[in-house]
Amino acid sequence: MTPSSGQAVSVESVARRLFGEELYGMISEWCVKRESPDKRHALPKGRVANVFLVVEPLSRLIIRHEQETTDVTTVPTYAGVDVPAILNTKLQSGAVRRQMLAMLHNWFSRNSEVAKRELGVESYTCSMRPYLKRQERQAQVPEEFEGYCGECPNCLMFGYAVMEGGGYNVKSRVEGDMYVGLVDSALSVVSTTFNAVDDITKTTFRPEAPETARTGALYEYRMIEVGTPFAGKLALRDVTMAELMLTLVSIARTTRVGGRKTHFGEIKIHIPAVLFSSYEVGSGYEVANRALAKHGGRRVTVEEAVNEVVEYAERFGSHGILVVDRELGDKLRSLSEAEVDAVILQAWRDALVLKRSLEMFVYKGREG
């Protein structure tokens, strides 16, 4: 997936290699064009890229939720069994958004002169930082770290709130719901007991106890077992080709999710199908119910899960432009640095045009 010697790297060349010449032409026509600021860019275009995913745990996962005190969120299904689920906020906001942000910072650190010349961006400190109370913020938080910048691809794709530096809210154009397990929780969720290690001695022994006496607090985690596949979908709204490519790369290169990620939570995301349509279709919950009815809640392989998602997505083939490629996630992960750099630069241009267009729409009479 690298360009041949002497070939210029562009968003178009990357997309052509990923989707093929024929599909590229249709997808390019479908994508939003945003060449210069125009208040009409602020209006919804009714174009939705339905990105169907399979999440494969490469290590055990801890997926907490506030609904109860357990460490794994489960949902009931029509098959009569409960299955584990990953909430969209865990994957989209907690993982994919951070991955995109890391990619943008990496690009800026290597291309600061390009950013200044091509984008007019002289510094970049955008970060996902919780805000303190106003009186504490002024006393404790350095002014150079102000959370979301409101002007980069990360902010214009995932949105930001007024309190974080703007005069208006920007809604996320990346939407999703649950990622639902395809295996009965009785077979996919395990309880493991751990022995708390003393922070000072780094052992589980107390000095005053006999050498053979193992002490310390015991605690238990309920975790999702390695290899348990999850099906889900993200909807990307009104994206340019560069924004589409950047978001897909960010999804494919997201490698951890859930709690205790320093020890657990490693994942691989497969993207077997994308449907470019005029509205949102499909859900991971429907895929899970179909798979559970077919397999009875038994352990299924990732390959079986991918096949289930493909079969499900193919039902919507007449609803738009359907791309089916079981290797798309691997192709996105194998893109070269130069290819990703070209995508980021153009996506940043597109974000700045949208930012100025939004300001023209909100503040009437402003020319951007």
N, C-alpha and C positions, 0 to 999 in steps of 0.2 A: 504493500500500500504506500509506496514512496514514489514520487515523480521521477521520470527518467532524466538523465543528465541533460542540463540545458533547458528543461521545460519549466516555464514560469508556474509558480504555485499560486493558486487562486481558490476562492470558495467554489467556483464553478468546476474547476478541475478535480477538486476533492469530491464534490457531490457526484460528478460523472463516474468516478471510479467506484463510489459506494453503491450507487443506484443503477448504473448502466445508462447508456445514452438515451434509450427510448423513455425510460421512467424519469430520467433527469429532466427531459423536456417538458413532460406533463407536470412534474412537481414544481419546476421553476415557474411555469405559468400559473400554478395554483398559489404559490407563495406571495405574500404581500410585497409590494414595491414601495420603497420609502427613500427616494433620492434626495429630496430637499424638504425643509420644514413646510408644513401645510396643516392648518387646523383640522382638516378633514381626516388626517391620520389618527386623530384622537377618537374617531367614531369606530364602533365595532364593524368588522368586515365579514363576520360570520364564517370564518375559515378555521377549522379545528383539525389538528394532527393528533389522531388517536394512537398513542404509543403503547402497544401491548408488551408487558414485561413478565419475565419469570425471574424471581429472586432465589438464588441458590446459596444456602448457608454453607460456608467452608469451615466454620467453627460454630460452636454452640452460641445461640442468641438469647439475650435477655431483653424482652420487649415489655416494658412496664407501661401501665396505664392507670389513671386515677380512679377507675371504676371499682377497684377492689385492692386488697393488699398483696395479691399474688404478683409474681414477676412476669407472667405471660398473659397477654390478652387473648381470650378465646371468643368465638362467635358461634351461634347455632346455625345449622344448615337444614335444608329440606330433606336431606338424607337421614336426619335424625341423630346426627353426631355433632359434637362441637369440634371445631378446628382452630388452630392458632392463627392469629392475624397480626399484621404489622400496620399500624395506623399511618395514614398518609403524612401526618406531621412529622413522624419519626424519619421517614425516608426522604420526603421532598424538602422540608425546611431544615431538618436536622442533619441531613447527609448530602443530598444532591446540591442544595444551595451552597453549602460549605465547600463542596468540591469545585463548583464553578468559581467561587470566590478565590480559592487557592490557585486555580489556573490563571485567573486574571492578575493576581498579584505576582505570580511567577513570570507571566508575560511582561508586566510593567517593569519588573526589576531588571529584565534583560533588554527591554526596548524603551527605556524612558525617553530617549531622544526622538524615537519614532512617534511616541505618544505626544510629545510636545509639538513636533512638527506637523503631524497628520491629524491629530485630534484636538490640539490646544490644551491637553491635560498635562500640567506640570508636576502634580503630586497625586498620589493615590493611597488613601488610608481607609477605604471602605471596609467595614468590619461588622460582624454580627455580635454586637456588644449590648447586653442588657443595660437599660438606663437606670441610674440611681435617682433618688428623689432630687428635686431641683436644688435644694439648699446644699445637699451633699455633693451633687454633680460639680458645682462651681468650685468647691473647696478641694475635691479629691481627684477629679478626672482631667487630665491634660487636654487643652483645647485642640491639639492636633489629632486626637482620636475622638471623632464625633459620630461613630456608628455608620449607618448607611449613608453613602454620599448622595444618592438620589440621581446620579447621572451616568452610571456604568451599566453594562449589560445585565449584571446581577440584579441591580435595583429595578431596572425597567422590565425584566422578565419576571422576577419573583415579587415585586412590589415593595412598598415601604409606607410608613404612616406619617401623618402630619407632624407629630411630636419629634420626628427624627430629622427635621430641617427643611421641610417644604411647606408650601401654602395650601396643598391639596394632597389627598391620598392617591397613591398609584396602586391599583389592584393587581394581584398576581395574574400573569397570563399562563401560569403552569398550575393546572388543577388536577386533583385526583381523589381517590377514596381509599378504601382498605386494600391491602395486599393479603389475600386469603390463602391459607394453607390447603393443600390438596390431600392431606393425610389426617386421619382421626387423631385428636389430641392425645388419646390414650396410648397411641403408638409413636407420637412425635414430640411429646413433652416429657422431660425427665426431671426428677428432683435429685439434687446433688448437695451433700453436706460438706461444708468447709470448716476448717479449724482456724480461728482468728489468730493472726500472728501479732505478737507484741511489737509496737512501733519502735521501741527503744532497743530491745535485745534482738529483734528480728527472728525470734524463735517462738515456739509455743510452750516453752518451759518457764516456770517461775523459779527464781533463784532459791527461794526457801523450801521448795518442794524436793522430794527425792529425785535423783537423776532419771529414774525410770517413770516418773509420774508425768504424763502428758496432760497439760491443763490448757486453759484458755477457753474463750467462748466459742460455741459452735453456732453456725448459721447455715441456712439452707436457701438455695436458689432453685426456682423452677425455670428450666431452660429449654429452648427449642433445639432438638437434636440436629446434628450435622446432616446435610443432604435433604432436609425437608423442603420441598419446593413450594413457593408462593406464586400465585398469579395475580396480576393487577394491571392497571392502566393509568397513564397520565394523559391529560388533554392539554395540548399546546395551542394557544389561541392567537390568531393574527400575527404569525411570525414571518420574518424575512427568511431567505435561504440561510444566511449566516446565523441568525438567531436559532433556527431549527438545528443546524449542524452543531453549534456550540452547546445547546441543551442536550442533544443526543450524546455528544462526547462526554458531557458532565455526568449523565446518567450511567453510561457504560463504564466510566472510570471511578464510580463510587464504590468503595471497597469495604465500608463498615457501617453498621447501623445498630441502634439499641443502646442498652446500658452496659457499663463496665467495659467500654470498647478497648481499653488497654489490654484486656485479657480475653475478651470474647468478641463476637459480632462481625467476624469477617464474612463477606459475601461476594458473590459474582452475579452480575445482572445480565440476563440474556434479553435481547430485543428481537424476537422472531417475526414481528409484524408491525407495520405502521399503516394506518388508514387515513388518507387525506380527504376530508369530507367538509360539508357545510354545517355539520352539527356533531355533537358528541354521541358516541354509541359505545355500548359494551361496558362490562365491569368484571373485575376479578371474582366477585361473588358468584356471578353467573357461570364463569369458567369452573369454579370450585364445585358448584352443585352438579354440573355436568360430569365432572371427573369423579366425584364421589359416587354418583349413580352408576357410573361405569365400572369403577374399581373397588367400590364397597368400603372406601376409607383405608384400604391397605397402603403400605408403603409403595410409593411410585417413584420412578427414577426421574431425574431432571429431563432426560430425553422424552419420556412419556409426557411430562408436564408441558414441554415445548410443543409437542405434537397436539396436545389438547388445546393450547392457546392458538395454534395455527388453524386447526379445524374450526374453532370458534370464530376467529377473525375472518375466515374465508366466507362465512355466512353473510358478511357485510360487503362483499366485493363489489356489488352493484351500487353501493352508496357513495362511491368516490374512487380515489386512486389507491389501490391496495398494493403495498410492498410486502412480500413474504420472503424473508431471508434469515434462516436459522443461524447464520454466521455474522449477522450485522453487528452484534455487540463486540465480537472479536475484531472485526474490521475497524470499528471505531477506536478500540483500544490500541490498535497497531498503527494508527496514523502517526506520521513523523512530526517532530517539533515544528518544522517549517510549515507543514500543512495546518496544524492547529493554530500556529501564529497567524496565518492568513485568515483563518476563520474568526479569530478573536478580534483582529484589527477591523474587519468589516462589520462584525457584530457591534463593536464599540461605536463605529460611525453611525450605524442604524439606531443605536440607543440614543445617541446625542440628537439625531434628527427627530426621534419620537419625543424626547424631552422638550425640545424647542416647540414642537407641534402642540404638545399638551399645554405649554405656557401660552401659546397663541390662542388656544381654545378657551382656557380658563380666564386669562387676562385679555379680554377683547381689545384689539387695537395694537397689541404687541407684535412686532414683526419677527421675533426670535433672535 
